[in-house]
Amino acid sequence: MSFTALLFSNQLKFNLLIFSILHLIFINCNFYQIEQKPDKFIRNLIVLNFASDYIYAAELQTLAREKIGILPDSVPGSERDTAAKLALGNKLFRDNKLSSNHVQSCITCHPIDGTAAGMDRQSTSRGTFGQIGKRNTPTILNVGFLPIIFWDGRRDTLYNQAIDPFINPLEMSLPSEAELLSRIQNDSSYTSFFANAFPESPSPSIHSIRLTLAAFERSLISKSKFDDFIEFNVQALNKAELDGLKIFLDVGCNRCHNQNLLGGSQFSQLDTVYQYNPNDLGRSEFTGNAEDNFFFKVPPLRNVALTPPYFHDGSVPTLKEAVRRMNYYKLNRTMIDSEIDLVTSFLKSLSDKTKAN
């Protein structure tokens, strides 16, 4: 355990001890205070309520650390990502000359500037010629932490995924990796970027393109109010958000939406009472195994309130409706409408603090 984590842990234990003592004192003194000092009793009652709320939040903080975990400040592998590699990756990410007809770039479907949260909010994105994509575009924020890339899991690293959008006929539609490399080699604006990023081998290559795009994408980390809560500030979430977190854990949403991204680490078969696109077989289209029919990556829930519409086909427009539908999916018990509202409140606390709806 780090020094900071140890410090917060010990502080929490100390605070809980103090509030427990106060709790006992107030219980023993209640009768006297009511009879003799009603104003003081009211003040003490307010303090006691605060203590009770604090203990409730602290207990949930401990539970969330155990069942969800803390998101690291950096992605594994990013220690080798230099500023020059990030700059080159950023340039590649934004360059619409790398699409077939020079109108689209990675940032078209994954906007990240200003309050944009890394996806275009379309049911399915359109490619450089207006062709309709097959599946909903996920946010690119925190993508570096994901062990599974794409809804069907056909890639497992950012390095392996990096070139795919350029040559996908439904996206940027270049005919080949060779065409991508040729466009970059023939663009003099890239010369200094590659020289700075790779001084020992400054000539562009598919390998160096993959490295720098992956480096840039690893830098796209978002932190939320929930991170403040789980890391150090037990009072960061309001009562509705805390209650929503408790329900989220009680009913078992975290069995699939697990670990510190709250999802993204496993596949699950979408077999609720609702009908989704029956023509999309999901993971089996990649594996060729019929047993994988209608299995999709469980999406991570960070920034979920900022990234409608929902599900792999983008068919659900609102977060509350998405929660309501998942209410029928492998939970310990069925949630009532008021609980769905509270879970939705909790999910909104997962939004990046610099972004907005």
C-alpha positions, 0 to 999 in steps of 0.5 A, a space after each residue: 500500500 502506498 503512503 498516501 493510501 495508508 494515510 487515507 486509510 488511517 485517517 478514515 479509521 480515526 474518523 470512524 472511531 471519533 464518530 462512534 464515540 460521539 454516537 455513544 455519547 449522544 445516545 446516553 445524553 439524549 434524555 438529559 438534553 431533551 429535558 434540560 437543553 433542547 437547543 443543544 440537543 438539536 445541534 447534537 442531533 445534526 452532528 449525529 446525522 452528519 456522523 451517520 451519513 459519514 459512516 454510511 459513505 465511508 462504508 460504501 467507499 471501502 466496499 467500492 474499493 474492494 469491488 471496483 478498485 481505483 483507476 490508476 493515474 497512468 496506463 501500463 506502458 505509458 512510461 515509454 511514451 515521450 512527449 514527441 510520440 504523443 505529439 505525433 500520435 495527436 497529429 495522426 489522430 486529427 489528420 483528415 488527409 489519411 482518409 480516402 477522400 480527405 474528409 475524415 479523421 479519427 477525431 471525427 468519430 472520437 471527438 475529444 476537444 472541449 466537452 466532447 467525451 470521445 464518441 460522436 453520439 451517433 447510433 452508428 458512425 458514418 464513414 468517409 463516403 457516408 457509409 453506415 457503420 456496423 456498431 455503435 462507436 465507443 468512447 476513446 477515453 480510458 481506452 488504454 486500460 482496456 484488455 479487449 478492443 472493439 465490441 467483438 474483441 477482435 483486437 487486444 491491444 491499442 498497437 494491434 488496433 491502431 491501423 484498423 480504422 484507416 483501412 476499414 471500408 466502413 470507416 476511412 476506407 484506405 485500400 491498404 496499409 501501404 497507401 496509409 504509409 505513402 500518404 504520410 511519407 509524402 507529407 513533409 509536415 510529418 518529417 520533423 514529428 517522426 524525427 523527434 519521436 524516433 531520432 534513431 529511425 526517423 523514416 515513417 513506418 507502419 510500426 512507428 505509426 502504430 506506436 505513436 497512435 497507441 501512445 496518444 490514446 494511452 494519454 486519454 485518461 479521464 477522472 470523475 467525481 466518483 474517482 475523488 470519492 473512491 480515492 480520497 474524498 468520502 464526501 464527494 458523492 451526494 446521497 442519491 449517488 451513494 444510494 445508487 452505488 449501493 444498489 449497483 453493488 447490491 443487485 450485482 451490476 458489478 459482476 459484469 461491469 467489473 473492475 476499475 473501468 466498470 466493464 470492458 474486461 469480458 464478454 456477455 450474451 445480450 439475451 434480455 427480454 428486449 430485441 436487438 439487431 438479430 443480424 449482428 451475431 457479435 463475437 462469433 463473426 470474429 471467432 467463427 464459433 457459433 457458441 459466441 453468437 450474440 456475445 459482445 464486450 461488456 462496455 465500461 461504464 465510465 463516462 456512460 452519461 456522456 455517451 448516448 445512445 447505448 448498446 452495440 447497435 446504438 438503439 437506446 437513446 437515454 441512460 435511464 432506459 438503458 438501466 431499465 432494460 438491464 434491470 432484466 439482465 442477470 441481476 440478484 433481484 429486480 429494481 423498482 423505478 425509484 432504484 433505477 433513478 438512483 442507479 442512474 444518478 450514480 452512473 452520472 458521477 462516473 463522468 469526466 469532470 472536464 466534460 459535460 452533457 
